[in-house]
Amino acid sequence: QVQLVESGGGLVQPGGSLRLSCAASGSIFSTNAMGWYRQAPGKERELVAVVSGSGSTLYADSVKGRFTISRDTAKNTIYLQMNSLKPEDTAVYYCSSGPVISRMIYWGQGTQVTVSS
């Protein structure tokens, strides 16, 4: 079993920055894929950014150039640096993990990110 705990969400003005963290515990392996998804009100959950066990990254087109995912394998922690935030980035952000990117089976409780003036 894997436990994922997100932190770092909050309220930020458009153009601002936030850094999300996700700490993993339990039966987590450095080869697991980990990533971030988000769900806005009335919308389906969508991929934001993921990193494979080998370090390959994948980003949603809407966040490319603004968000950066990173991984500290020693701490079993991933981060999402979010810059140039837009109101449309407002959502609950979920941390996820799985054996491969196409099979993310563990989920955190989510952290709210609100971008508003």
C-alpha positions as CSV (number, residue, x, y, z in Angstrom):
1,Q,0.0,0.0,0.0
2,V,1.2,3.5,-0.8
3,Q,0.2,6.7,1.0
4,L,0.5,10.1,-0.8
5,V,0.2,13.4,1.1
6,E,0.0,16.6,-0.9
7,S,0.9,20.1,0.4
8,G,1.5,23.6,-0.9
9,G,-1.9,24.6,-2.3
10,G,-3.5,27.9,-1.6
11,L,-4.7,31.2,-3.1
12,V,-2.5,33.1,-5.5
13,Q,-3.0,36.0,-7.8
14,P,-2.8,35.6,-11.6
15,G,0.8,35.5,-12.7
16,G,2.0,34.2,-9.4
17,S,3.7,31.0,-8.4
18,L,3.1,28.1,-6.1
19,R,5.0,24.9,-5.3
20,L,3.2,21.7,-4.6
21,S,4.8,18.8,-2.8
22,C,3.8,15.2,-2.5
23,A,5.4,12.8,0.0
24,A,5.0,9.1,-0.6
25,S,5.2,6.4,2.1
26,G,4.6,2.7,2.2
27,S,5.4,0.3,-0.5
28,I,6.8,2.9,-2.9
29,F,9.6,2.2,-5.2
30,S,12.0,4.5,-7.0
31,T,10.8,2.8,-10.3
32,N,7.2,3.9,-9.7
33,A,5.8,6.6,-11.9
34,M,4.5,9.6,-10.0
35,G,2.6,12.7,-11.1
36,W,0.0,15.4,-10.7
37,Y,-3.5,15.5,-12.0
38,R,-6.2,18.2,-11.4
39,Q,-9.9,18.5,-11.4
40,A,-11.8,21.8,-11.8
41,P,-15.4,22.1,-10.8
42,G,-17.7,20.5,-13.4
43,K,-14.8,19.0,-15.3
44,E,-13.1,15.6,-15.5
45,R,-9.8,14.9,-13.8
46,E,-6.9,15.6,-16.2
47,L,-3.2,14.9,-16.3
48,V,-1.0,17.9,-15.5
49,A,2.5,16.4,-15.3
50,V,4.0,13.0,-14.7
51,V,7.5,11.6,-14.2
52,S,8.4,8.0,-14.9
53,G,10.7,5.8,-12.9
54,S,13.5,6.5,-15.4
55,G,13.0,10.2,-15.1
56,S,11.1,10.9,-18.3
57,T,8.5,13.6,-18.0
58,L,5.2,14.3,-19.7
59,Y,3.2,17.6,-19.5
60,A,-0.3,18.7,-20.5
61,D,0.0,21.2,-23.4
62,S,-1.8,23.8,-21.2
63,V,1.0,23.9,-18.7
64,K,4.1,23.4,-20.8
65,G,6.6,26.1,-20.2
66,R,4.9,27.2,-17.0
67,F,5.0,24.1,-14.7
68,T,7.9,21.9,-13.8
69,I,7.7,18.5,-12.2
70,S,10.7,17.2,-10.2
71,R,11.4,14.2,-8.1
72,D,13.6,13.6,-5.1
73,T,14.0,9.8,-5.1
74,A,15.8,9.7,-1.7
75,K,12.9,11.5,-0.1
76,N,10.1,9.7,-2.1
77,T,8.8,13.2,-2.8
78,I,7.7,14.9,-6.0
79,Y,7.2,18.6,-6.6
80,L,5.3,20.7,-9.0
81,Q,6.6,24.2,-9.5
82,M,3.8,26.3,-11.0
83,N,4.7,29.7,-12.5
84,S,2.7,32.3,-14.4
85,L,-0.5,30.9,-12.9
86,K,-3.8,31.6,-14.7
87,P,-7.4,31.5,-13.3
88,E,-8.0,28.4,-15.5
89,D,-5.4,26.6,-13.4
90,T,-7.8,26.7,-10.5
91,A,-8.6,23.2,-9.4
92,V,-8.0,20.5,-6.8
93,Y,-4.5,19.0,-7.6
94,Y,-4.0,15.3,-6.9
95,C,-0.8,13.4,-6.5
96,S,-0.7,10.0,-8.0
97,S,1.6,7.0,-8.3
98,G,1.7,3.6,-10.0
99,P,4.0,1.1,-11.6
100,V,3.9,2.9,-14.9
101,I,2.4,6.2,-16.2
102,S,-0.5,4.4,-17.8
103,R,-1.4,2.7,-14.6
104,M,-1.6,5.2,-11.8
105,I,-3.4,3.4,-9.0
106,Y,-2.6,5.4,-5.9
107,W,-4.1,8.8,-5.2
108,G,-3.7,11.5,-2.5
109,Q,-6.5,13.5,-1.0
110,G,-5.8,16.5,-3.1
111,T,-4.9,20.1,-2.4
112,Q,-6.8,23.2,-3.6
113,V,-5.2,25.7,-5.9
114,T,-7.1,28.9,-6.5
115,V,-5.9,31.6,-8.9
116,S,-7.8,34.8,-8.5
117,S,-7.3,38.5,-8.0
